[in-house]
């Protein structure tokens, strides 16, 4: 079974087995997830190697309609898209990069630009879904998707994605930290808006990596303090 078929199977199971319980809290979220699955399975842009830059630019538009599935599963009404998430990560990398000595901010921004592009074809698989894949299968699928997605660009583009996956350089560590920082900022905002059951995010230490950068850690701590003060 291909990765797209597996995601479709997961979405069907979700709507069939959990839909009755979760749909009242986020019916629109379920419609968005279903739309994303249809885009992945029946995209008007052929899911093959992109031959030209125009092919890539057209396919990129799909990310606007791929919702962040973790929020969908927790009943968030109108969850952000992968495009929205990526923009906020870019902003954090740009803003924080200037406050960290020795960071190549331009390179970090480039890494942030490509870090989630595999979700054009794989979708934003929720963390729970990884339990049902053989070890390494998701990363292998993402690497194959990225090779086809980024084919019109210089090899540097794929190298930036691989750098992000390895997470060894300061720039990749900063992007990974900002990816989670954006997650928790958005969780805090959704809680203030009264949408979704998101308390578990605060209890997971994996959602608070600082990449070894004090400025990131300070923002995480300030965010938690503000949330606790508002509780």
N, C-alpha and C positions, 0 to 999 in steps of 0.2 A: 504494500500500500504506500503510495507516495505521500510526501509531507502535506500537500494540499488536501488530499483525501482524508488524511488523519485529522487535520484541523476541522474539515467539514464534519467528520464523524463526531469529533468532540463537541462541536457546536450543536449538532442534532441531539446528542445525548443531553447536553445542557438544557436545551429548550424542552426536551421531552420529559426529563426526569426532575429538573429543578424549576422549570418554568412557572409552575403553579405557585410555588413558594416565593420566588423572587420577583416575578413580574409586577406585582402591585407596587413594589418599591422603586422599580426602574423599568417600566414597560418600554419607554423610548430607548433606553440603553440596549435592550434586547433587540429592538428593531435595527439599531445602529450596528450591532454585532452581526446580525443576519445579513445586513447590507454589505458589511466588510467581507463576509464569507463569500457572498455572491460575486463581489468584485474579484476575489482571488480565484474563484472557479470559472467565472464567465467574463473575465475582463475583456473589454473591446480592444485592448492592446495585447497581441499574442505574447504568451509567456515563453519567450525564447531568448536567445542571445540578442541583445540590443546591437543593431548594426550601425546606427548613427546617433549623433548627439540629440537629434530631434526625437528619436525613439525613446531615449532615456528621459528627456524632458517631459514627454507625454506620459510616460509611465509614472513619473514622480508625482503626478497629480493625484494618484490613487491614495497616497498617504493622508491626504486631507480627509478621507472618509474611512480610515482605519482607526477605530476607537481603541483606547488603552483598555485592554480586556479585563485587567484586574479590578478596575472601577466598575465595569459592567457586572462582574460577578458579585459585587457588593452593593448593587442597587443604586449606584450613582446615576442620577438623571442627567442626560446630556454630557457624558464624559468627554474629556479632551481627546483630540486625535493625536496620532503619532507625529504629525506635522507640528501641531501646537507644542507638544512636549519637546520636540527637537529644537524649536526656536528658543524656548526658555533655557534649555541646556546651553545652547550657543551663547545666550546673553550672560549666563553665569560664568562660563569659561572666559568670555571676553572681559567681564567685570573683575573677576578674581585673578585672572592671569596677570594683570598689571600689578598685583599686590604680592606676587610671589617671585622672589629672586631666582634667576637662572631658568625660568620657564620660557620656552619659545612659544609665545602666545599665538602667533600666526599658525604654527603647526598644530597646536592644541585646538584651535578653531576649525582647522581642516579635518582633524580627527572627529570632532563633534559633528561636523556636517555629514559624515558618512556612517556614523556609529549605528544608526538604526535603519539603514536603507534595506537591509535584508528583509525587513518586515513588509516590503512591497509584495513579496512572494510567499513568505513564510507566515505572515500575519504576526500580530502581537500575542504570542502564546503566553497564557498565564503561567505563573510558576508551578502550579499544581500539575500542569500538563506534562512537565518534564519527567514526572514519575512514570509515564507510560511509554517513554522512548528508551531504546537501548542507550547505554552510556556513550556519549560522544556523537549520537545521531543528530541532535539539533545543531551542534556546531558545524558538523560536516555539511548538513543541508544549507545552513546559512552561508558557509564559504562558497558552496557551489552556486547558490543564488547570486551572491555578490559578484562572482566572476562573470556571470551573464549580464547582470544589471549594469556593471561599470565597464563593460567591454569597450565602449567608444572612447573612454578616457585613458590617459597615460597610465602606465603600470603603477605609478606613484599612488593613485587613488586606492587601488586594492591593497597596497602596502600600508597605507594609513589605517585601513580597516583591520588588517592583521595586527598592526601595532596596538590598536585598541583592544582586540581580543586577548593579546598576550599580557597587556597591562603592566609592562615592565618599565617603560620610560616615564619620566615625570609628567609629560604631556598626556599620556594615556591614563595615568593615575588620576590626573586632574579631571579629565572628562568622565571617568567612571564615578568619581566622587560627586561631580556636578549632576550626573544622571540621577543619583539617589537623592541628592539635595533637592533637585527639582521635584522629585516624587513626593518628598515629605512636605515641601512647601505647598504643593497642590493638595495633598491630604489635609493639611491644616486649613486651607481655604475651603475645601468641600465641607469640612466639619463646621466651619463658621456659617456656611450657607445652609446647613442642616440637611445635607444629602449624603446617603450612603452610610454603611456600617464599617468604619475604617479604623476602629481602635486598635486592632491587631497589628497595624503597621508600626505603631509606636513601640510595640513589645519585641520587634524583630531586630536584633543588633545588626543584621546584614543590611538594613536600610540606613545605616549611619556610618559609612566608611568616610574617613577624611583624607585618604590618600597620603597621609603623612604631612598634610598642610594645616598649620594652626588656624589660618584664616577660614578654612572650610569648617573645622571643628567649632570655631567660635559661632559661626552661623547656625550650625546644628543646635548648639547649646542655647543660643538666643531664641531660636524657633521653639524649642521645647519649653523654655521658661515662659515665653509668651502664651503658649497653649495652656500651660498649667495655671498661669495667672488668670486666664480667661475662664477656666473651668469653674 
